[in-house]
Structures are given as C-alpha cells and as structure tokens.
Amino acid sequence: MKIFTLAAAMSLSLIALSACGSTTSDRALSGAAIGAGAGAVGGALLGSPIEGALIGGAVGAGAGALTDQDDINLGKPIWR
C-alpha cells in the first residue's frame, strides 16, 4: 500500500508539473525540483522523506528532459 501511494503521488506530480520551461535543461531542472518536493512529501507520509526526495527528483528530471515544449507548457521558469 505504501509503494502504491508513493507511486501515485509521484505520477500525478509528474503529469501535472514536470514540464516547466522551454529548453531541455530548464525542463529537467524544474522537473527535478518539483519531483523532489513531491517525493519528499510522499516519503514523509510513508516514513522516508529523503528516499522519496531522491527518487522523485530523479524521476522528475527524467520526465522533464524527455518531454518537449509542445507536450506541456506552463510558461517561463522563475529563474529566467
């Protein structure tokens, strides 16, 4: 049950938020940040926020790098 909850939370955050920015590096960076945050929250609920943040960050970075601007566009990142 714990693994299912963590996987569901990370999948939802990736689908909704992982693709901010217009370049591949922007998308990977924002995806990693969002994934780490969501993973830390999910991990805290399940007992290991550090593991959740590491897994979420890695998955978010991968999802951000594998999507392009036309897939999901949430606008310019805050660091630009």
C-alpha contacts under 8 A as a table, 3 or more apart, distances in Angstrom:
res1	aa1	res2	aa2	distance
1	M	4	F	5.14
1	M	5	T	6.26
2	K	5	T	5.21
2	K	6	L	6.26
2	K	46	L	6.15
3	I	6	L	5.15
3	I	7	A	6.02
4	F	7	A	5.11
4	F	8	A	6.01
5	T	8	A	5.14
5	T	9	A	6.15
5	T	42	G	7.66
6	L	9	A	5.20
6	L	10	M	6.15
6	L	39	G	7.51
6	L	42	G	5.51
6	L	43	G	7.03
6	L	46	L	7.65
6	L	52	G	7.94
7	A	10	M	5.23
7	A	11	S	5.96
8	A	11	S	5.14
8	A	12	L	6.10
9	A	12	L	5.28
9	A	13	S	6.25
9	A	38	A	7.15
9	A	39	G	7.73
9	A	42	G	6.59
10	M	13	S	5.17
10	M	14	L	6.08
10	M	35	G	6.88
10	M	38	A	6.36
10	M	39	G	6.31
10	M	42	G	7.73
10	M	56	G	6.45
11	S	14	L	5.13
11	S	15	I	6.13
12	L	15	I	5.26
12	L	16	A	6.11
13	S	16	A	5.18
13	S	17	L	5.68
13	S	18	S	7.02
13	S	34	I	7.48
13	S	35	G	6.86
13	S	38	A	6.63
14	L	17	L	5.48
14	L	18	S	4.80
14	L	31	G	7.40
14	L	34	I	7.95
14	L	35	G	6.75
14	L	60	G	6.14
14	L	63	A	6.96
15	I	18	S	6.47
17	L	20	C	6.87
17	L	31	G	7.17
17	L	34	I	6.99
17	L	74	L	7.88
18	S	27	R	7.02
18	S	28	A	7.91
18	S	30	S	6.58
18	S	31	G	4.17
18	S	32	A	7.72
18	S	34	I	6.60
18	S	35	G	7.27
18	S	60	G	5.98
18	S	61	A	7.81
18	S	63	A	6.44
18	S	64	G	5.29
19	A	27	R	5.23
19	A	28	A	7.75
19	A	30	S	7.18
19	A	31	G	6.21
19	A	63	A	7.55
19	A	64	G	5.08
19	A	67	T	6.69
19	A	68	D	7.59
19	A	69	Q	7.45
19	A	71	D	7.94
19	A	72	I	5.74
19	A	73	N	6.46
19	A	74	L	7.05
20	C	26	D	7.07
20	C	27	R	5.30
20	C	30	S	6.05
20	C	31	G	7.21
20	C	64	G	7.69
20	C	72	I	7.60
20	C	73	N	6.18
20	C	74	L	5.27
20	C	75	G	6.34
20	C	76	K	6.86
20	C	77	P	6.13
21	G	24	T	7.86
21	G	26	D	5.14
21	G	27	R	5.15
21	G	30	S	7.52
21	G	69	Q	7.28
21	G	73	N	7.18
21	G	74	L	7.16
21	G	75	G	6.17
21	G	76	K	5.11
21	G	77	P	5.17
22	S	26	D	6.54
22	S	27	R	6.78
22	S	68	D	7.50
22	S	69	Q	5.43
22	S	73	N	7.82
22	S	75	G	7.86
22	S	76	K	6.99
23	T	26	D	5.20
23	T	27	R	6.22
23	T	68	D	7.83
23	T	69	Q	7.54
24	T	27	R	5.14
24	T	28	A	6.09
24	T	64	G	7.22
24	T	65	A	5.28
24	T	66	L	7.86
24	T	67	T	7.90
24	T	68	D	7.14
25	S	28	A	5.05
25	S	29	L	6.02
25	S	65	A	6.80
26	D	29	L	5.16
26	D	30	S	6.07
26	D	77	P	7.34
27	R	30	S	5.27
27	R	31	G	5.81
27	R	61	A	7.49
27	R	64	G	4.54
27	R	65	A	5.81
27	R	67	T	7.81
28	A	31	G	5.04
28	A	32	A	6.01
28	A	60	G	7.12
28	A	61	A	4.30
28	A	62	G	6.48
28	A	63	A	7.17
28	A	64	G	4.26
28	A	65	A	4.58
29	L	32	A	5.15
29	L	33	A	6.30
29	L	61	A	6.16
29	L	64	G	7.43
30	S	33	A	5.09
30	S	34	I	6.08
30	S	60	G	7.93
30	S	61	A	7.38
30	S	64	G	7.21
30	S	77	P	7.66
31	G	34	I	5.21
31	G	35	G	5.79
31	G	57	G	7.22
31	G	60	G	4.29
31	G	61	A	4.77
31	G	62	G	7.59
31	G	63	A	6.72
31	G	64	G	4.88
31	G	65	A	7.96
32	A	35	G	5.06
32	A	36	A	5.89
32	A	56	G	7.21
32	A	57	G	4.19
32	A	58	A	6.20
32	A	59	V	7.20
32	A	60	G	4.49
32	A	61	A	4.15
32	A	62	G	7.78
32	A	64	G	7.53
33	A	36	A	5.19
33	A	37	G	6.24
33	A	57	G	6.20
33	A	60	G	7.41
33	A	61	A	7.88
34	I	37	G	5.18
34	I	38	A	6.18
34	I	57	G	7.22
34	I	60	G	6.77
35	G	38	A	5.12
35	G	39	G	5.79
35	G	53	A	7.15
35	G	55	I	7.98
35	G	56	G	4.30
35	G	57	G	4.55
35	G	58	A	7.42
35	G	59	V	6.71
35	G	60	G	4.52
35	G	61	A	7.45
36	A	39	G	4.95
36	A	40	A	5.93
36	A	52	G	7.21
36	A	53	A	4.15
36	A	54	L	6.25
36	A	55	I	7.26
36	A	56	G	4.63
36	A	57	G	4.01
36	A	58	A	7.72
36	A	60	G	7.34
37	G	40	A	5.16
37	G	41	V	6.36
37	G	53	A	6.27
37	G	56	G	7.44
37	G	57	G	7.70
38	A	41	V	5.21
38	A	42	G	6.14
38	A	52	G	7.95
38	A	53	A	7.19
38	A	56	G	6.62
39	G	42	G	5.00
39	G	43	G	5.74
39	G	49	P	7.06
39	G	51	E	7.84
39	G	52	G	4.21
39	G	53	A	4.38
39	G	54	L	7.31
39	G	55	I	6.69
39	G	56	G	4.44
39	G	57	G	7.19
40	A	43	G	4.92
40	A	44	A	5.92
40	A	48	S	7.82
40	A	49	P	4.38
40	A	50	I	6.25
40	A	51	E	7.51
40	A	52	G	4.86
40	A	53	A	4.26
40	A	56	G	7.52
41	V	44	A	5.09
41	V	45	L	6.38
41	V	49	P	6.52
41	V	52	G	7.50
41	V	53	A	7.89
42	G	45	L	5.19
42	G	46	L	6.37
42	G	49	P	7.04
42	G	52	G	6.37
43	G	46	L	4.95
43	G	47	G	5.76
43	G	48	S	4.68
43	G	49	P	3.95
43	G	50	I	7.01
43	G	51	E	6.62
43	G	52	G	4.33
43	G	53	A	7.09
44	A	47	G	5.06
44	A	48	S	5.43
44	A	49	P	4.34
44	A	52	G	7.61
45	L	48	S	7.77
45	L	49	P	7.78
46	L	49	P	7.78
48	S	51	E	5.57
48	S	52	G	6.29
49	P	52	G	4.96
49	P	53	A	6.01
50	I	53	A	5.09
50	I	54	L	6.22
51	E	54	L	5.16
51	E	55	I	6.13
52	G	55	I	5.26
52	G	56	G	5.81
53	A	56	G	5.07
53	A	57	G	5.81
54	L	57	G	5.20
54	L	58	A	6.22
55	I	58	A	5.24
55	I	59	V	6.15
56	G	59	V	5.17
56	G	60	G	5.83
57	G	60	G	5.06
57	G	61	A	5.99
58	A	61	A	5.23
58	A	62	G	6.23
59	V	62	G	5.13
59	V	63	A	6.11
60	G	63	A	5.07
60	G	64	G	5.98
61	A	64	G	5.10
61	A	65	A	6.06
62	G	65	A	5.15
62	G	66	L	6.08
63	A	66	L	5.16
63	A	67	T	6.27
64	G	67	T	5.53
64	G	68	D	7.92
65	A	68	D	7.62
67	T	71	D	6.21
67	T	72	I	7.69
68	D	71	D	5.56
68	D	72	I	7.32
69	Q	72	I	6.03
69	Q	73	N	5.65
70	D	73	N	6.47
76	K	80	R	6.90
77	P	80	R	5.88
